[in-house]
């Protein structure tokens, strides 16, 4: 049975469309490992042996584009308990170039004589096949006629080495390079590899690395050493997830995450840019423009496109994996469109130039029109989604797994679904755009305030569950209009949006702070008291860093400083336990005092890495005021 490779035991470096995954020993060859460029595995094998013996991993570290490995050659050197021969590998990505420096260093008392053997090759496997475990037996590509290189349909991968090997042989397992080494006591011997992957044919989305386009030096990294490491590590990761728009290379945006999502994703890229707003509007501007130029101009059910809608994702080729068969440009998301409007408003508030804002107003009007039409055509006046193709996403909010929508009894809710957070984003989008239109002297502000008020009234009458101090917001309404009344983190996304009164805000905060939701390392996606709770479920009990950061963002905006500090403390604990590199998500339950990895979690992941900016902004007091809390009393 084919299974998705687990990532939690791998080292993952990234720079733009290029990412390399290996074991903690630096070896490339096990399932899921390789060097991927533009969603193709251009290097599937890179193994190092000394005298046919692998070095034993001792330590490793990865941040952004750089991985370092320290191993021991235990069969070499002095016959003592301590290792006396070290093997160091320093692997660096710079766009579509990978450089690896290998150093054999001796602490032995006599010269060390050994043979360094490197085996390498590429299979050209498509990322979607690797992701579902379907590429493990793909043979390596034959060498080109000239030089040490190989080619798939989209790339030519060339290798240069320094010094030249003593021997070079090629067979069905790749190319073997051999160097005889003699290392003096206290000395070292080094070999450097440089691999380049050149595009042979265009794809639908040839985005390049954008890490050099964004300066994040304005982010204050004061505090103790652990705090500084958390901020620096994650913002370095975020910077190296940046891509340039192939249609306008001056625009940069954050790719969603490595290794599976190194491309433009609507909600992921929007949230990452929004998290950075207290420190820069550059990322927001590039993200807004990249998405606006791909905004749907007509309805196309095959793409899940509707006029005015912001895309879910754009891929280099069609994506096929499991039950999914997605076109390169796919619009199956209910929340990216209001989030685009929210980012436009917030970027303006944080200082985006008026000329840039005005240039985006036509896209804003189209986005507002999409929200209005979707609510008008919905049977109950809410933003809803349903996959009409049978091969798209069954859930089209951020909790997009098929089993995420749970009632209080643990049962699944049928689509089409009206998500709470989608309604909250829509209210915030309408109120924010109204404020923006007023400030720019444009018409329509009162209309959109009234529209937001109407939607708020509908939410208040339909989404509240229970009474008194135990009242809370359902995560959604199902196809039959029934409340999806499982307690989940969705309600935290409504904080500070303008959807809630002060009393309603207090009820939401109180519910999120209970121990079934506020876990050791963050906010749970689903209450631990729900019968469907699975601490290792993708959206049924796990803790997502960005989800927790969104709650933190709302707590600070609504003035809940004490509760915000509890959430900050949880994320700082997580940072210290994961070497300060935030993963996409973790299990909801710890083992002892340590977080349990979600084995398939992306790392780094844009909105998780950007969460460090939310923590920094919370500490520095850099928070934009929330929309004034609504004066209507709670309807629960």
Number of C-alpha atoms within 10 A of each C-alpha: 4 11 11 15 18 17 22 17 13 20 24 28 28 35 30 31 28 30 31 29 26 26 21 23 25 25 22 24 20 15 20 26 28 28 29 28 29 27 24 25 26 32 26 30 25 21 18 24 17 22 15 11 15 18 22 16 18 13 13 18 15 21 23 26 25 21 24 20 22 20 22 22 22 19 16 19 21 18 11 9 7 11 18 22 25 22 24 23 23 19 22 22 23 18 22 22 18 20 19 19 17 18 17 24 22 26 20 20 12 13 16 22 15 17 15 19 22 18 20 21 29 29 24 28 24 19 24 18 17 25 21 17 19 21 20 19 9 13 16 22 21 19 19 13 8 7 10 16 21 24 21 18 10 18 21 18 24 19 18 15 16 11 11 14 16 9 11 15 10 14 10 10 15 21 22 19 19 19 18 14 16 16 19 17 17 14 14 18 14 15 17 17 16 16 20 20 25 15 18 12 10 10 14 13 18 18 24 20 24 25 25 11 17 15 13 16 11 9 19 16 16 13 11 8 9 15 19 15 19 26 26 23 21 27 26 19 30 31 28 31 32 32 29 26 24 15 12 13 15 11 21 29 33 33 30 28 31 27 28 18 20 29 28 28 25 27 25 25 28 29 25 28 27 26 27 24 27 24 18 22 22 19 25 30 23 22 28 26 20 22 27 22 14 14 21 25 13 11 13 12 13 16 18 25 22 20 16 25 32 34 28 25 23 24 22 18 16 14 18 16 16 10 10 13 15 24 19 17 22 22 29 30 27 29 28 29 31 27 24 29 29 26 24 28 24 22 25 19 16 16 13 19 13 11 8 13 19 14 11 18 17 12 23 24 14 20 26 22 14 21 22 19 16 18 16 13 12 15 13 14 17 24 26 27 24 21 18 14 14 11 15 21 22 22 24 24 24 19 16 15 16 14 17 22 28 28 24 19 13 17 15 17 22 17 17 21 28 26 29 24 24 26 28 26 24 28 26 26 31 28 28 24 25 23 17 21 19 13 10 12 9 12 10 13 20 15 13 21 20 14 17 23 18 14 20 20 14 15 20 20 12 18 22 19 19 13 10 11 12 12 18 26 29 26 27 29 26 22 17 12 14 16 23 29 24 26 26 32 30 25 23 27 22 25 31 26 26 25 29 26 20 20 15 24 26 16 20 22 22 15 23 25 16 12 14 19 23 23 22 22 29 30 34 32 28 30 28 23 16 20 14 22 20 19 23 19 20 23 27 27 30 28 32 27 26 28 24 26 28 22 25 29 25 23 24 26 20 22 13 15 14 11 17 24 17 17 25 22 16 18 25 20 19 23 23 16 15 15 15 24 28 32 26 24 26 28 24 32 22 15 9 7 11 15 19 19 22 23 16 17 21 23 26 27 31 35 33 32 32 28 29 31 29 27 25 23 22 21 16 13 11 14 17 15 12 17 17 14 18 18 10 14 12 18 17 19
